[in-house]
Amino acid sequence: MDSQERDIVLIDRCLKSDQRAFHELYQHYSSWLYALCIRYSGTPDDAQDALQESFINIFKNLHQYSRESNFKAWIKRITIHTSLAQHKKKNAKVYRQMTEEIAENDAIHTDLLSELDADEILFYINKLSPGRKQIFNAYYVEGYNHREIAELLGISEGTSKSQLHDAKRELKLALERTASIAQQQAL
């Protein structure tokens, strides 16, 4: 029995609430997913939290897994999403620095950025489409290059570059609209 077949058997048992199957699935993938979490989370404690939350999400959504797709890739995506979400919550300061870097590189008015707090910046980042937001975070927060992002997400490098460009453009437009509204209100 190959790995995918073994996973399917375990998934079927998990869907029947077999506690031993949950444990086996956890034992089989926890080390590998922990290594992924540490890369996204930065600290062992944060990685452990992300791992636990990832397994909660995996088990909670197991009924949505499509047997035609690769299970390992499916849980990897869930873990990346979970780790990024937790990391974002904990690191609002990183978002401010990242947005300021974008402003310098893309001529967003820096006075506007100085008036925004981290929650407002996070608000605009969270309004990005899920794909753009994921690539934006992987590139700016985690420091991945486009090749690494493409490999992690199973997309082409060109798609990663295009999505990042679109995310920056969308963020820039949102910030410029905010600046325009703020200027009108000041008059």
C-alpha positions in Angstrom: 0.0 0.0 0.0 1.5 3.4 -1.0 1.4 6.5 1.1 -1.7 8.0 -0.6 -3.6 4.7 -0.2 -2.6 4.6 3.5 -3.7 8.2 3.9 -7.1 7.4 2.4 -7.6 4.5 4.8 -6.7 6.7 7.7 -9.0 9.5 6.4 -11.9 7.0 6.2 -11.3 5.9 9.8 -11.0 9.5 10.9 -14.3 10.3 9.2 -15.8 7.5 11.3 -14.5 9.2 14.5 -11.8 6.6 15.0 -9.5 8.3 17.6 -6.6 6.0 16.9 -6.7 7.0 13.2 -6.6 10.7 14.3 -3.5 9.9 16.4 -1.8 7.9 13.6 -2.4 10.7 11.1 -1.0 13.3 13.6 2.0 11.1 14.4 2.7 10.5 10.7 2.6 14.2 9.6 3.3 16.3 12.7 7.1 16.4 12.4 7.0 17.4 8.7 4.2 20.0 9.3 6.1 21.4 12.3 9.1 22.1 10.1 6.8 24.0 7.8 5.2 25.9 10.7 8.6 26.9 12.1 9.5 28.4 8.7 6.4 30.5 8.7 6.1 31.2 12.5 9.7 31.9 13.4 9.7 30.6 17.0 9.2 27.1 18.3 6.3 28.2 20.5 4.5 30.0 17.7 5.2 27.0 15.4 3.7 24.6 17.9 0.6 26.8 18.2 0.4 26.9 14.4 0.8 23.1 14.2 -2.0 22.5 16.7 -4.3 25.0 14.9 -3.4 23.4 11.6 -4.4 19.9 12.7 -7.6 21.3 14.1 -8.3 22.8 10.7 -7.3 19.6 8.9 -9.5 17.4 11.0 -12.4 19.8 10.9 -12.2 20.0 7.1 -11.3 16.4 6.4 -14.8 15.8 4.9 -13.9 18.3 2.2 -10.8 16.6 1.1 -11.0 15.4 -2.5 -9.5 11.9 -2.9 -8.4 12.8 -6.4 -5.9 15.3 -5.0 -2.7 14.7 -3.1 -3.4 14.6 0.6 0.1 15.8 1.6 -0.3 18.8 -0.7 -3.8 19.5 0.8 -2.6 19.5 4.4 0.5 21.5 3.4 -1.8 24.3 2.0 -3.9 24.3 5.2 -0.8 24.5 7.3 0.6 27.4 5.3 -2.7 29.3 5.5 -3.0 28.7 9.2 0.6 29.6 9.9 0.4 32.8 7.9 -2.9 33.8 9.6 -1.4 33.3 13.1 1.8 35.1 12.1 -0.2 38.1 10.7 -2.1 38.5 14.0 1.1 38.5 16.0 3.2 40.8 13.8 1.4 44.0 13.0 4.7 45.8 13.3 6.0 43.7 10.4 3.1 44.9 8.3 3.9 48.5 8.9 7.5 48.1 7.9 6.6 46.0 4.9 4.0 48.6 3.8 6.6 51.4 4.2 9.0 49.4 2.0 6.3 49.2 -0.6 5.7 52.9 -0.3 9.3 53.7 -0.9 9.5 51.4 -3.9 6.1 52.3 -5.4 5.8 56.0 -4.5 2.9 55.7 -2.0 2.6 58.9 -0.1 4.6 58.3 3.1 2.6 60.9 5.1 -0.4 58.7 4.7 1.4 55.7 6.0 2.5 57.6 9.1 -1.1 58.4 9.8 -2.3 54.8 9.6 -2.0 52.4 12.4 -1.1 48.8 12.0 -4.8 47.7 12.2 -5.7 50.0 9.3 -2.8 48.7 7.2 -3.8 45.1 8.1 -7.4 46.0 7.1 -6.2 46.9 3.5 -4.0 43.8 3.3 -6.8 41.6 4.4 -9.0 43.1 1.7 -6.7 41.6 -1.0 -8.0 38.4 -2.7 -6.9 35.3 -0.8 -4.3 34.3 -3.5 -2.8 37.8 -3.7 -2.8 38.1 0.1 -1.0 34.7 0.5 1.7 35.6 -2.0 2.0 39.1 -0.6 2.6 37.7 2.9 4.9 35.0 1.7 7.0 37.5 -0.2 7.1 40.5 2.2 6.6 38.9 5.6 8.3 35.6 5.2 11.0 36.7 2.7 10.4 33.9 0.2 11.4 34.5 -3.4 9.1 33.8 -6.3 10.6 30.4 -7.0 10.0 29.3 -3.4 6.5 30.7 -3.4 5.7 28.9 -6.7 7.0 25.6 -5.2 5.1 26.0 -1.9 1.8 26.9 -3.5 2.1 24.7 -6.6 1.9 27.7 -9.0 4.3 29.1 -11.6 6.8 31.8 -10.8 5.1 34.0 -13.3 1.8 33.6 -11.4 3.6 34.5 -8.2 5.1 37.6 -9.7 1.8 38.7 -11.3 -0.2 38.2 -8.2 2.4 40.2 -6.1 2.3 43.0 -8.7 -1.5 43.0 -8.6 -1.5 43.0 -4.8 0.8 45.9 -4.6 -1.2 47.9 -7.1 -4.4 47.1 -5.3 -2.9 48.1 -1.9 -1.5 51.3 -3.4 -4.8 52.3 -4.9 -6.6 51.6 -1.6 -4.1 53.7 0.3 -4.3 56.5 -2.3 -8.1 56.5 -2.0 -7.8 56.8 1.8 -5.4 59.7 1.4 -7.8 61.4 -1.0 -10.7 61.0 1.4 -8.6 62.2 4.3 -7.5 65.3 2.4 -11.2 66.1 1.5 -12.2 65.8 5.1 -9.4 68.1 6.2 -10.7 70.8 3.9 
